[in-house]
Structure formats: C-alpha cells, structure tokens
Amino acid sequence: RELHLVYQPLVDLASGHTVAIEALLRWQHADGRCTSPERFMPVAEQTGLIGPLGDWALRSALQELARLRQAGYLQLRLAVNVSALQLLQPGFAQEVRMALQEANVPPALLELEITESVAMSDPVHAQAILSQLQGLGVGLAIDDFGTGFSSLAYLERLPVDRLKIDRAFIHERHGAMAEERIAPMIVNLGHALGLKVVAEGVENETQLNWLRSLACDEGQGYWFSPPLPPDELLGWLARHTGGPGQAPSHML
C-alpha cells in the first residue's frame, strides 16, 4: 500500500481557468524514500502487473474526480496515462466503461493519454481501440509528442483530441535553437489537425509568455502547481479558482 496517486492541474493559457488534473502514480516507502516511476513502471510492464495496476489507478482517479464533482467542480477534466500493454489488452474499452459507470462520471470528463510510441507501434490496432474509446465519449491525447517517430498519415487518422508537447522542448528553448523551433511546429501541426495542444513542464513566467505567444492552448507544470495529494488538491482549487466554476486569480 505504498503506491498512491497525486494530481497536477492543467491551466487554459488564454483564460487562466484550471481545466483539468492529471493523475500521476507515485511510490513512497514507509521510511519516506521514493522510487521513481521510471524505475518501477518498466518492472510492472515486464511482470504483467501493469494491467491490474493501471486498472486500479484509473478507478482510483475516477473516484477522486467524483469527489471533486460533489464539491462543485463539475467541469474538471481528468487525464490518466495508459501504457501500451494496458491499451492493447482485450476488453480495455469495456473496463473503461465499467470504471466510468462505477464512479458515475461523464465519459467526456475522462481523457486517456498514450505516448507517441504506443500509438505508432501498432497503428492499425491502436486506431481500432482508440475508436472504441472515442465511441464511449472519452477524450484521447498523445503524450510526450515530439520524442518518438510519427507517421503523419496515421496521426491524422487517430481519433485524438490533444497533443502534449514534451517538456524537453519547453526547458531547452534558451540557447537551443532546434528545440525552440520544434514547439511552434507542434502547436501549428496540432491546430492544423484540429487538436488542442498542451505544454508540459512550464516552470517560469518566461516560458508561460512564450507559449501564450504561440497560441498554445493549455499548460502544466510547477509554475502553476506541483502534483498534489488528494487532501491538498481541493484546497488548491479553492485558492486558485475562487471556488467551484470560478476563474483563477493566480499566476496569469
């Protein structure tokens, strides 16, 4: 029972509204030490535990969203990461449908994030499963975009709603001209495909203003908030949105 979820807010860069939270898995040992997801997630995949672990994370995150909805935050979107093995396992769309029903959460408020490499590893199979999820009314996003290899022909066919710019293209923009050019290209590509674009790893006001100048849609990172445990999340939303359904009064 050392695994737990934390939640990081996502902010609309034009309006300043907090529009979503992303569920992130953490492992903190009894002695206070933490093990990085980069270490334990590959082990979960290799051992086959990623299926039950992913199912637990999805259901737990949806239950937390249900609690936030009871507190009056009715429009918050919930983003949950999905691994390749989890996405491609038989009956995954049915499991998502059941989890939504158990939590009594509208499907449109759930957004599943898959990495670019997952989408392109078996694009025909992935497209079929993503279409099933889309049929449920669930949102879909490509995470860490720009770090893998995409066929634009397949990308255009995937029923996704958002591209998330990898944090590397935000952090490295100062003194790294190649990276500085990539983020604008991703924003333009996403908009040309009719998608919203989210920037990960926003850590200062300079990055925020740059992304706003690019017309990037949403931002996520420590400039807004670190990932928060559930008992701190509700307080953060109250302080930075002025209450349920209100606009925030903070960094923007």
Buried (B, 14 or more C-beta within 10 A) or exposed (E): EEBBBBBBBBBBBEEBBBBBBBBBBBBEEEEEEEBEBEEBBEEBBEEEBBBEBBBEBBBBBBBBBBEBBEEEBEEBBBBBBBBBBBBBBEEBBEBBBEBBEEBEBEBEBBBBBBBBBBBBBBBEEBBEBBBBBBEBEBBBBBBBBBBBEBEEEBBEBBEBBBBBBBBBBBBBBEEEEEBBEBBBEBBEBBBEBEBBBBBBBBBEEEBBEBBBEBEBBBBBBEBBBEBBEBEBBBEBBBEBBEEBEBEBEBBB
